[in-house]
Amino acid sequence: MSQDSDAYIKGRGAQINPPNKFDHTHLDTSGLHWHDDDEIAAAKRTSYIETHPKSILNKVDSPDIGHYLSMNPYQGCEHGCIYCYARNTHTYLGYSAGIEFESNILVKRDAPALLERKIRSKRWEPQPIMFSGNTDCYQPAERTYKLTRQMLEVLWRYRHPTGLITKNALILRDIDLLQQMAAHQLVRVAISITTLDETLRQRLEPRTATGHKRIDLVRTLTDAGIPVSVMIAPIIPSMNDSEIHDIAARCADAGAQSINHTVIRLNGDVATIFKDWLRKNYPDRYDRVIHQIQDCHGGVLSDSRFGTRMRGEGHYAQMISQQMALVRQKYFADRSLPPYNTDLYYQMREPQLSFF
């Protein structure tokens, strides 16, 4: 099945809903190569479901990415990135990691209040809190709900450090706040860039900003005095690995202060979803791509071991790391991100506490 097929659900990354492993029964539609019109229309619609969690901060304790706190105002992500590791978390909420991850978005309406309650505590010790540790905080839902904006306002009120990672141009709506925070070393922004090939981007990440628009984001944010790093993530063998040098060169020219990467790993249901997508979009590359991903992870599609799961190992992963080392030396050797400032928080907290 190609994108020209009437059954291909354009505007979505996943084309299937794998069964939720927590469900006792499910309808097996494997082998059926059709969708009726109602099914396709339903898959294209997005539902926003308001939820009321008791907390908003998550502790991240990983040797691969450091120790920090993250927060996600939305669960599920309409961007539809086919490779997204966060798809698997949707099954814990009663949904599929496939189309339902992209079309059933949980909205945490109380997120700003929960954040303020936490950081205004007398026992709170400031440390950078990262937006989008799981799903993009600037996905389309943010245009309506503005939770990320409200949370940034809370962080600015208390002069609390934060970081954001996104692939959506909507971040420019909040450039006023980000600029104020950057002037006090309270914020860093990471822009995720997977490809500059627009045909690949539309299939791989269907509801994201174009790669070229993301380069523009790097430039606009940098010109506003906001420190920016770039993530080439994930690098997928025989799909976007040839773009490493071009992306790095253009991001450096746009002012990015650092660059990093990850190698694709297909954990859990993501393997099923990705393989189905690959067969339907790039059948001629299927065997090569799958075998090269396996080559990066000791013969399997996903490696959960700390130290190797993000960058991979073996000959192919080593070649990718060598390319990244070369572009880092060529374009970013004299650049670095400024440290976070945690001192201002203590100066602002006491006056704020007097209101409660």
N, C-alpha and C positions, 0 to 999 in steps of 0.2 A: 504494500500500500504506500503510495507516495502522497505528497502534499496536494497533488492535483486530484486525488480521489475525493469523492463526495463524502466518504466516511472519515476523512482526516479532520480532526477538530482544530481548525486554525485559531491561533490566539492562545492555545494551551501548549505547554511543553509535553507533559504526560498525555498519553493517548489511551491509557487504561487505568483502572482502579484495582490494584492487587487486593486480594482478600485481607481483611484485618485479622491478624493472628489471634486477637483476643475474642473474636466472634466464634461461636460454636458452629454456626452454619453460614454458608455463603453460596451465591449463585455462580457457578463455574461457566464463564462465557469464553474460555479459551478455545480457539479453533473457529470461533464465529468471526467473520470478517465483514460485519455490517453493523450499522447503527441506524435506528429509525430517526425521523426528523425531530421528534420530541426529545429523544435522548441527546442528540447533538445540541439542540437549543439549550437544554438544561445544563450541559457541560460548559457551555459558553457563558452562562450567567454566573455572577458572583454574589454570594450571600454573606452579609456581615452579621455576626452573632455576638451580642454584647454579653460579656462575662464579668464576674466580680471576684477576682482572686484575693487572697488574704495578704499576699506579699508580691513584690515586683522584682526584687533583687535575687540573682542567682550567683552562687559562688562557683567560680571556675578555678579548678586546681589541676593544672596540666603542665607537665614538664615541656611539652611541645610549644605551648603558647603563653606560658607564664601563669601567674596567680593574680586574679582580678575579679571584679564583680561585673555582671552583665545584666541588662534589662531589655525586655522585648514587649513593647506595647501591643503588638499583634502576634497571634499564633496562626500558622499557615501563611502563605505568601503568594500573592497574585502575580508576581513576576514570572513564576513558572519555570525557573531554571531546572533543567532536566536532571542535573547532577547533584542537586542540593541535599546535603546530609541531613538537614532538618526535616525532610519529608517523613522520616521514621518516627519523629516525635508526635506526629498527628495521629498515629494509631492509638496512642495512649489516651487520646481525647474522644475516641470512638469513630474516627474517620479513616479513610484510606490515605495512604501515602502518595497516591497518584493524582488523578484529576481533582479529588476532593481536597487535597492539600492546597490547591490553587484556587478553588472555588468556594470553600467554606472557611472564611476568615474570622477568627475569634478576636474581638475587640475588648481590650481591658480598660473600660471607661474610667475606673478608679486609679489608674496608674499614676497620674500626677500627684494625687493626694497621698497615695501609699509611699511614693518616693519622698515627699516632704516629711511625712511622719517619721520616716526612717532617719533621714539625715539631720533632722533638727534635734534628735536625741542627745542628751548630755554625754552619753556613753559612746557616741559615734566618733570614729577616727577616720578622717577623710582619706580616700584613696580613689584613683580614677575608676569611674564606672563606665563600662562600654555599652553603648546602644548596639543592637543588632547582633548579639552573640549567637542568635539562632535564626531570626528572620529580619528582613530589611525594614527598618523603622520608617523609611520614606516610600514604601510601597503605595499603590494607589489609594488605599484606605485612608492614608494620612491626609490626603487632600480634603477629605470630608471631616474626619474626627479631630485632626490637629493635636493628637496626644503627644507626639514628639516635640512639637512647638511648646506645648504647655510644660512638659518636663524640662526642656531647656530653660524655660523661664524660672522654674524652681531652682535649678542648678545655678543659674546666674544670680538669683536673689541671695543665695548662700555662698556665692563665689566658690562653687564646688567643681573640681576637675572632672572632665568627661572626654570620651572619645566616641566617634561615630564611624561606621563603615556602611557604604551604600553604593548602589549602581543606578540611582535615580536622580534626575536633574531637579526634582522637587526640593532638594536641599537648599537650592539658591533662594527659596522663599524665606529662609531663616538666616540669610547671610548677615543681617543686622545684628542678631544675637551672637552669632558665631564670631563676628568681627570684634564685638565688645569682649567676649570671653578670651579670644586669642590675644588681645592686647595685654591680658593679665596672665598669660600662659595657662589657661584653664581648659583648652580644647585642642584636639587634633582630629583631623578627618582622614579617613582612608577611602580611596575610590577603588572599587573592584573593576578591573578591565580584563575580560576574557578573550575578546577578539575584536579586530577592526574590520572583519569580513561581515558585511551587513546581511548577506544571505544566511551565513552560519548563525549569526546573532539572533535573527528572527526565528530560527528553528530551535536554537539552544536555550535562549532566554527571551521568550516572545514578548513579554510586557515590560521590558527594561528600556532605559535610554540607549541609544546607539553608542557604539564604541567611540566614534568621533565626538559625539556630544560629551562623553565622559572625559575625553582629553580636554575639551573646552572647560569642563567643570574644574579640572585641576588648575588650569590657567586662571580662571575667574576667582577661585578661592585663594590661590596663591597671591594674586594681585591685591586681594583684600587683606592680606597679612595673616591668613589662616594657614597654619602648617598642614601640609598634605603629604601623605604617603600613598603608594599605589600597590595593589595586590594583583598580580597576574594569577588568577585563581578561578578554577583549577586549570592546570596545563593538561591537555588531553592528547595523548600520542596520535599522530597522523591526522589531527584536526586543527589545533591552534599552536602546536609546538614550534612551527616555523615562524611565528609572529613575535617571538620573544624580543629579538633585537629591535624591531620596528616599534613595538609598544614602548620599550624602555627608552629609546631615543626620543620619541615624541613626548613622553611624560617628563623626561628630564628637561626638554626644551620648554615645556609648559610650566616648569618650576617645581615639580615634585621633589621632596627632600629625601625620600628613601623608596626602595622597591623591594618587594618580597614575592614569594610564590608558594603554591601548593601543587601537588600532583594529584590528579583525580583518584579517588578510591570509591568503590561502589559497595557501600555497606547496607545490609538488610534489604528492604524492599527496593532501594534505589537501584540495585543491580537488575532486578526484573524490569523496572520502569525504563532504565537507560537502554538495556538490550532491545526492548521492544521499539523504543524510539530510533535506535540506530538502524535496526532492520528496515524500518519504514522510511527513513530519510537518507541513509547512506549504505544501502545493502552491499555495494561494491567494496566498501571499506570494513565491513563488519568483522570479518575474521582478523584482519590486521590490527584494528583498534583494540579488540578484546584481548588478543594475544599480547600486545604491547602493554596494556594495563596490567595484565597478569605478570608480565616480566618485571614490572615495577614493584610488585608486592609478593615476591616469592612464589609465584605460580598461582596465586588466587587473586580475586578481584578487590579484596579489601583486607588491609592489615590493621589490626587494632593495637599493635604494640607501640608504646610511647617511644619516641625517638626516630621511628621509621614511617609511621602511618601517614604523616603529612607530606613528606618529601620523597618517600619511596626508597628503594634500594635496587641494586643490580645495575647492569650496563646502561640501560636506557635512562633510568632515573639519574644516574651519575652524569650522563651527557647533558641532561636538563640542568642539573646543578652547576655544571661547568659553564654552560651558557649564561646562567644567572650571575655567576661570579665574574664573568668577563664584562657583562653590561654594567654590573654594579661598580666595578673598577673603572670602567671607561666613562660612565656618566654620573656616578653618585659618590665617587671617592671623597670629595671634599664637602659632602652634605650630611646633615644630621637633623633629627627632630629635636626641638627644644624640650627641656624637662618640664614636667607638670609642676604647678605651684599649688601647694596645699596650705600655705600659711594664711592666705586671705580668708579661708573658711572660718578659722577661729576668731578672726576680727569681726566677722559678720554674724556669727551664730548667736552671740549673747543678746544683741539688740533684737534679733528676730524672735528669740525665745520669750522676750518680755511681752509679746502679743498673745501668748498662749497660757 
